[in-house]
Amino acid sequence: MTVLFSSILTSRSLGNFSFNVINKACACLKSSTVFRDSMETASDLTYIEVKDDNPLDLFREWQQEAKNCATIMPATFCLATVSKEGKVSARNLILRRLDEDGFVMMTDRRSRKSQNLSEVPSAAMCFLWAYKNDTGEHVARQVRIEGPVAEMKKEDYQELYDSEPLPCKIRSHICHQGKKVEWDELKASHDRVMQSVVDGKTDLPMPDHFVAYKLEPLTMEFYGQRDHLIADRVSFAKDSKTGAWNHHHLAA
Amino acid sequence: MTVLFSSILTSRSLGNFSFNVINKACACLKSSTVFRDSMETASDLTYIEVKDDNPLDLFREWQQEAKNCATIMPATFCLATVSKEGKVSARNLILRRLDEDGFVMMTDRRSRKSQNLSEVPSAAMCFLWAYKNDTGEHVARQVRIEGPVAEMKKEDYQELYDSEPLPCKIRSHICHQGKKVEWDELKASHDRVMQSVVDGKTDLPMPDHFVAYKLEPLTMEFYGQRDHLIADRVSFAKDSKTGAWNHHHLAA
């Protein structure tokens, strides 16, 4: 994925954040005074260190670091689903919760992604974090996750709905996600519901179409890159019999 | 997609950028002194204004604005593909060029995405930009694009390879993308190639497995949100007979 690399090289004024990254010694560059500090004439490899066999721990570590570095929307991921006819689609969602057994997301049951998941109950998630650390290094990290997706029981996500801010609850009530609308009609509908809230006539209970899913990871791949170095990748796969995770490096 | 919304609410210190966003008047809020400036008690709708029938123009406008606001990696998108068995996957790439007829991306022909595209030659792309504008508003915008994908002729992307920085060219030569590797072996391979470059023994010509694809958009969906307002969506579809685009708003 050379692609991330070039982008980082052209990114500007990313701020000043605190962050640690582990890299093996860059013998090739350090032995040369000619090819230092220039992407035109220098090159080396990033190295991802895996301290633990459980990729969820590495995921938490990377996401926390992204949060610490004030990365915008560190819980956002792209979700890819497919219809029974094999038509693929993708959109961004927010990770609502990370349980020991999987990644929790919420949506409208009438959406295309819910339709896809009812037909093909598996999906791919892709997180991306990019930031500059406190030593001035540009960092880009991606985590790709794949596995089966199952609808959760209402009692397991009721608290997620309950903690939604008001506009999100109103949206759940007025929007039939993905349906064609006239903006002015939707606005009028919004204002009516808003007025009902103001008048104390509704507390916007969780609608039946409000649904949560959990993706249980079977594979997780970590992509890490620092400055203009070539990226490293580490792929984790879950053993279907033992449930144990094993991992290896992949060429970028 | 309530999801983006919540994330924005919790994002921190996003900087201070210049930006313009168009919104219809918020009568509901402006008529109330009680429910102003608080996500706990206020709500309204974002409005996306479409000035032109060609969604590529709106895409360029949104991407340019993201660039102007120093958004990190504004050319990055998530690409979702599917295998002939219907297994979906997703990863981030960089938009290399936007032609009048489509979106250009590059990769390694031996990668999983290339394998997918050889089996199912269509894909979904998803761009996400999030930033704070110069009036302090948090903006989140997403563009989803779907359509057939075709491999390009070498002469149509040779210049893209030629303009790659050195580490990207080295990566193309040493990495069999997605293949299991021993990091130390890859590092040794890297250093050998780097030494050949230093010694003037190779100028790293474009490898045969370096390939570019173009996605021709048939549908494009724009998702826009400002602060804690409910998002607006506009969906464009291309008429297969006339090639003309038509559009309408969608519920978020």
Chai-1 contact restraints between the chains, C-beta under 6 A:
chainA,res_idxA,chainB,res_idxB,connection_type,confidence,min_distance_angstrom,max_distance_angstrom,comment,restraint_id
A,T2,B,C168,contact,1.0,0.0,6.0,A-B,restraint_1
A,T2,B,R171,contact,1.0,0.0,6.0,A-B,restraint_2
A,V3,B,L93,contact,1.0,0.0,6.0,A-B,restraint_3
A,V3,B,I94,contact,1.0,0.0,6.0,A-B,restraint_4
A,F5,B,C168,contact,1.0,0.0,6.0,A-B,restraint_5
A,S6,B,I94,contact,1.0,0.0,6.0,A-B,restraint_6
A,S7,B,M73,contact,1.0,0.0,6.0,A-B,restraint_7
A,S7,B,A75,contact,1.0,0.0,6.0,A-B,restraint_8
A,S7,B,T76,contact,1.0,0.0,6.0,A-B,restraint_9
A,S7,B,I94,contact,1.0,0.0,6.0,A-B,restraint_10
A,S11,B,I72,contact,1.0,0.0,6.0,A-B,restraint_11
A,R12,B,A70,contact,1.0,0.0,6.0,A-B,restraint_12
A,S13,B,A70,contact,1.0,0.0,6.0,A-B,restraint_13
A,C28,B,D191,contact,1.0,0.0,6.0,A-B,restraint_14
A,C28,B,M194,contact,1.0,0.0,6.0,A-B,restraint_15
A,M39,B,P165,contact,1.0,0.0,6.0,A-B,restraint_16
A,E40,B,L166,contact,1.0,0.0,6.0,A-B,restraint_17
A,S43,B,L166,contact,1.0,0.0,6.0,A-B,restraint_18
A,S43,B,P167,contact,1.0,0.0,6.0,A-B,restraint_19
A,S43,B,I170,contact,1.0,0.0,6.0,A-B,restraint_20
A,S43,B,M194,contact,1.0,0.0,6.0,A-B,restraint_21
A,L45,B,K187,contact,1.0,0.0,6.0,A-B,restraint_22
A,L45,B,H190,contact,1.0,0.0,6.0,A-B,restraint_23
A,A70,B,R12,contact,1.0,0.0,6.0,A-B,restraint_24
A,A70,B,S13,contact,1.0,0.0,6.0,A-B,restraint_25
A,I72,B,S11,contact,1.0,0.0,6.0,A-B,restraint_26
A,I72,B,L14,contact,1.0,0.0,6.0,A-B,restraint_27
A,I72,B,A130,contact,1.0,0.0,6.0,A-B,restraint_28
A,M73,B,S7,contact,1.0,0.0,6.0,A-B,restraint_29
A,M73,B,A130,contact,1.0,0.0,6.0,A-B,restraint_30
A,A75,B,S7,contact,1.0,0.0,6.0,A-B,restraint_31
A,T76,B,S7,contact,1.0,0.0,6.0,A-B,restraint_32
A,C78,B,C78,contact,1.0,0.0,6.0,A-B,restraint_33
A,C78,B,A90,contact,1.0,0.0,6.0,A-B,restraint_34
A,C78,B,C126,contact,1.0,0.0,6.0,A-B,restraint_35
A,A80,B,A80,contact,1.0,0.0,6.0,A-B,restraint_36
A,A80,B,V88,contact,1.0,0.0,6.0,A-B,restraint_37
A,A80,B,A90,contact,1.0,0.0,6.0,A-B,restraint_38
A,V82,B,V82,contact,1.0,0.0,6.0,A-B,restraint_39
A,V82,B,G86,contact,1.0,0.0,6.0,A-B,restraint_40
A,V82,B,V88,contact,1.0,0.0,6.0,A-B,restraint_41
A,G86,B,V82,contact,1.0,0.0,6.0,A-B,restraint_42
A,G86,B,G86,contact,1.0,0.0,6.0,A-B,restraint_43
A,V88,B,A80,contact,1.0,0.0,6.0,A-B,restraint_44
A,V88,B,V82,contact,1.0,0.0,6.0,A-B,restraint_45
A,V88,B,V88,contact,1.0,0.0,6.0,A-B,restraint_46
A,V88,B,A124,contact,1.0,0.0,6.0,A-B,restraint_47
A,S89,B,A124,contact,1.0,0.0,6.0,A-B,restraint_48
A,A90,B,C78,contact,1.0,0.0,6.0,A-B,restraint_49
A,A90,B,A80,contact,1.0,0.0,6.0,A-B,restraint_50
A,A90,B,A124,contact,1.0,0.0,6.0,A-B,restraint_51
A,A90,B,C126,contact,1.0,0.0,6.0,A-B,restraint_52
A,R91,B,R144,contact,1.0,0.0,6.0,A-B,restraint_53
A,N92,B,L128,contact,1.0,0.0,6.0,A-B,restraint_54
A,N92,B,Q142,contact,1.0,0.0,6.0,A-B,restraint_55
A,L93,B,V3,contact,1.0,0.0,6.0,A-B,restraint_56
A,I94,B,V3,contact,1.0,0.0,6.0,A-B,restraint_57
A,I94,B,S6,contact,1.0,0.0,6.0,A-B,restraint_58
A,I94,B,S7,contact,1.0,0.0,6.0,A-B,restraint_59
A,A124,B,V88,contact,1.0,0.0,6.0,A-B,restraint_60
A,A124,B,S89,contact,1.0,0.0,6.0,A-B,restraint_61
A,A124,B,A90,contact,1.0,0.0,6.0,A-B,restraint_62
A,C126,B,C78,contact,1.0,0.0,6.0,A-B,restraint_63
A,C126,B,A90,contact,1.0,0.0,6.0,A-B,restraint_64
A,L128,B,N92,contact,1.0,0.0,6.0,A-B,restraint_65
A,A130,B,I72,contact,1.0,0.0,6.0,A-B,restraint_66
A,A130,B,M73,contact,1.0,0.0,6.0,A-B,restraint_67
A,Q142,B,N92,contact,1.0,0.0,6.0,A-B,restraint_68
A,R144,B,R91,contact,1.0,0.0,6.0,A-B,restraint_69
A,P165,B,M39,contact,1.0,0.0,6.0,A-B,restraint_70
A,L166,B,E40,contact,1.0,0.0,6.0,A-B,restraint_71
A,L166,B,S43,contact,1.0,0.0,6.0,A-B,restraint_72
A,P167,B,S43,contact,1.0,0.0,6.0,A-B,restraint_73
A,P167,B,H228,contact,1.0,0.0,6.0,A-B,restraint_74
A,P167,B,I230,contact,1.0,0.0,6.0,A-B,restraint_75
A,C168,B,T2,contact,1.0,0.0,6.0,A-B,restraint_76
A,C168,B,F5,contact,1.0,0.0,6.0,A-B,restraint_77
A,I170,B,S43,contact,1.0,0.0,6.0,A-B,restraint_78
A,R171,B,T2,contact,1.0,0.0,6.0,A-B,restraint_79
A,R171,B,I230,contact,1.0,0.0,6.0,A-B,restraint_80
A,C175,B,A251,contact,1.0,0.0,6.0,A-B,restraint_81
A,C175,B,A252,contact,1.0,0.0,6.0,A-B,restraint_82
A,H176,B,A251,contact,1.0,0.0,6.0,A-B,restraint_83
A,Q177,B,A251,contact,1.0,0.0,6.0,A-B,restraint_84
A,G178,B,L250,contact,1.0,0.0,6.0,A-B,restraint_85
A,K179,B,A251,contact,1.0,0.0,6.0,A-B,restraint_86
A,K180,B,H248,contact,1.0,0.0,6.0,A-B,restraint_87
A,V181,B,H249,contact,1.0,0.0,6.0,A-B,restraint_88
A,V181,B,A251,contact,1.0,0.0,6.0,A-B,restraint_89
A,W183,B,H249,contact,1.0,0.0,6.0,A-B,restraint_90
A,K187,B,L45,contact,1.0,0.0,6.0,A-B,restraint_91
A,H190,B,L45,contact,1.0,0.0,6.0,A-B,restraint_92
A,D191,B,C28,contact,1.0,0.0,6.0,A-B,restraint_93
A,M194,B,C28,contact,1.0,0.0,6.0,A-B,restraint_94
A,M194,B,S43,contact,1.0,0.0,6.0,A-B,restraint_95
A,H228,B,P167,contact,1.0,0.0,6.0,A-B,restraint_96
A,I230,B,P167,contact,1.0,0.0,6.0,A-B,restraint_97
A,I230,B,R171,contact,1.0,0.0,6.0,A-B,restraint_98
A,H248,B,K180,contact,1.0,0.0,6.0,A-B,restraint_99
A,H249,B,V181,contact,1.0,0.0,6.0,A-B,restraint_100
A,H249,B,W183,contact,1.0,0.0,6.0,A-B,restraint_101
A,L250,B,G178,contact,1.0,0.0,6.0,A-B,restraint_102
A,A251,B,C175,contact,1.0,0.0,6.0,A-B,restraint_103
A,A251,B,H176,contact,1.0,0.0,6.0,A-B,restraint_104
A,A251,B,Q177,contact,1.0,0.0,6.0,A-B,restraint_105
A,A251,B,K179,contact,1.0,0.0,6.0,A-B,restraint_106
A,A251,B,V181,contact,1.0,0.0,6.0,A-B,restraint_107
A,A252,B,C175,contact,1.0,0.0,6.0,A-B,restraint_108
